[in-house]
């Protein structure tokens, strides 16, 4: 029997909700762990050298934010995959169920490469030679979120549109920051250069814009993750 995206049993829906809570907690807790005095320097963290604004990859590359991410992000994925694999009842899985589970395993592999295998080395743009694999895996991981929304989780249209908008804005800010802010500096010149806005605050605004939109796209995904879930009896 074909079950449309977003349709899950009560047990699956409960595990998806657990995954959502773990992911949201992990995404929120990295901020105090990275920035709060007394916490920011623990376990090899940046301490007083903590950077603001910065990317999620920069915040979670070492220290307590990294340990927290490795723990709760992976726990969230365990819950998510248990839901998609019907908690081990593979005999009850349809062909569509296997396709969705297979896609999400690929998404986890992209995220695992980004988060676990290739923590950012720097600078905080992730487009240099030292972070090439991290960069490409991260782009695939973000794109996978959109596919997951449409064909696995069946989220509401409002969340899908908001996710796409935040992702596009984030991509624009990233492009303006890349290659030594080459495009950002060019845009600053076209806007009148130092006659209107000084270069340093302009580049700072690009970094801040990237930080805000990068976090926004993930929070939109996470809060919308269960918005399309409908509980069915099978």
N, C-alpha and C positions, 0 to 999 in steps of 0.2 A: 504493500500500500504506500502510495506517495504521500509524504507529509511535508507541507510547505514550510519554507524558512520561517523560523520564529515559533514553530509548534513543537512543544516538548511535553513530556510527562511531568507530573508533579515532582517526582524525585529529581528529574533533570533540571527543572526550573529552580529547585532549591539549591542544587549544586552551582548553577549559573549565578544565582544571587550571592552565594558564598564567594565565588571567584570575583565577582564585582566588588564586594566589600574589601577583599584582600588587595585588589589592584588599586582601589581608591585610597586605602590606608597607606599603601606603599608610596603612591604618588604624592600624598600630602606630607608624610613624615620626613621626607628627604629635605624639606625646607628648614625646619628647626635643626635637624641633624647637621646640615651644612653651614647654617648661618649663626646659630645661637652660641654665644660665648660659653665655654665649659663643655660643649659638645663638639664644636666644629673642628677641634684639633685632635680628637680621639681616634685611635686605630689608624693613624697615618693620614688624617684628614688635612685640609688646607689651612686650618687655623685662622690666624689673622690675615692670611693671604687669600681668603675666600673672595671669589670674584662675583661682582654684580654689575650689570646683568650677565647671565651665562646660560648655556644650554643645559638640558637635563643630562646629556652625556658627560658634560664637564663636572656637574655636581656629583654624579654617581660613579666616577671613575676610580675613586679610592675612599678610604675612611669609612666612618659609620654609614653614610648614605649608600655606599656600595654594598656593604654587608647586609643592610636592610633590604636593598633591592634584590640581591641574590636570594634572600630568604623568602620574602613575601611575594615577589613577582613569580618565582617558580612554584610556590604553593598555590597561587592563583591559577596558574596554568594546570597544575595537577587537578584542581577542582573543575576547571573548564573542560579538560579532556575526559575526565570521568563522566561528566554530563554528556558529552558528545558520543562517548563509547558506551552509553547506557549502563554505566557503573559495572562494566565487564560482561554484561549480557549480550555478547556479540551475536548470538544466534537470532536475536530479535531485531538486528539492524538490517535495514533495507539497503539497496544499492546507493540511493541518495544519501542515506546516513553515512555510509562509508566514504562517499565523495566529500561530504562536508568535514568529516573527521580527518580525512587525508589532507584537505586544504588547510585545516587549522594546525595540523602537525607541521606542514610546510611553513606556516606563519610563525609557529613557535621556533622552528629552526632558524628563520631569519632573525627573530628577536634574540635567540640564544647567541647567535653569532655577534650581534650588535652589543648586547648587554654583558654577556659572560666572556666570550672568547676574545673580543677586540675592544677593551675599554679604551677610551680616547687618550691619545698621547699628547695632542696639542699641535698647533694652537686651537682655540675654541671655535673652530669653524668646521672641522671634520672633513675638509676637502683636500688636505695635503696628502703627499705620498705616504706618510706614516700612518694615516687613518683612512686609506682608500677603501679597504674592505669594510671597515666600520661604516663609512659613508654609504656605500652601495647597499649593504645589508639593511641599514636604517631606512633608506628610501623604499626598499622593497617592503619592509615591515610596516611603514606608514600606509603604503598603497594597499597592503593586505587588509588593513583595518576597513577600508571602504568596501572591499569584496565581502569581508565577513559581515558587515552591516547589511548588505543587500541579499546575500544568498545563504547565510548561515543563521544570523540572529533576527533578520527581518525587522530591523528597527524602524521606528516611525520616520516619516519623510522629513519632519522638522530637524531631527538629529542628523540625518544624512546630509541635508543641505548645509547645516551649520558646520559639520565636519569637513565637507569639501571646501567651504569658504575659508575656514581657518587654515586648512592645509595649503590652499593656494596662496594665502597671505604669508604664511610661514615660508613657503618656497621663494616668494619674492624677496623677503627680508634676507633669506639665506644667500640668494644670488647676489644681492647688493653687498653682503658682507664678505663674499668669497674673493680669493685671489688678491689679498691685501686691500679689500674694499674698493677694488678698481671701478666697478660699476657704481658703487655708492659715492665715490669721489666725483665720478663723471656727472652723476645726477645732481650732486651738490653744486657743481659748477654751472649746470644748466639752470638751476633754480636761483642763480644770482650769486653763488659763492658766499664769501665773507661779507658781502654788502647787506645780506639779510640775516643769515644764520651762520655762525662760526662753524668750522669744519668739525671740531672735536665734539661739541654737543650734538651735531647732526649724526655723526657716526655712533655716538652713544645711544641716540634714539633708535638707530637701526638695530643695535644689539638688544635694546629693551623690547623693541617690536618683535624681534625673533623670539625672545624668551616668553613673552606674553602669548603669542600665537602658537608656539610649540606646545606650551602647557595647555592652552585652550583646546587644541585639537584632541589631545589625549583625554582631557576631562570630559569633553563633549562625547567622545566615544564611550568612556566608562560610565557616565551617568545615563547615557542612552542605551547601554548594553542590553538591558532587560525591558526596554520600552515596548518592544514588539512581541514579547513572549506571550503566547497563549497556551494554556494547559489543555492537553487532549488526553483522552483515554484510548489506549491501543490494545 
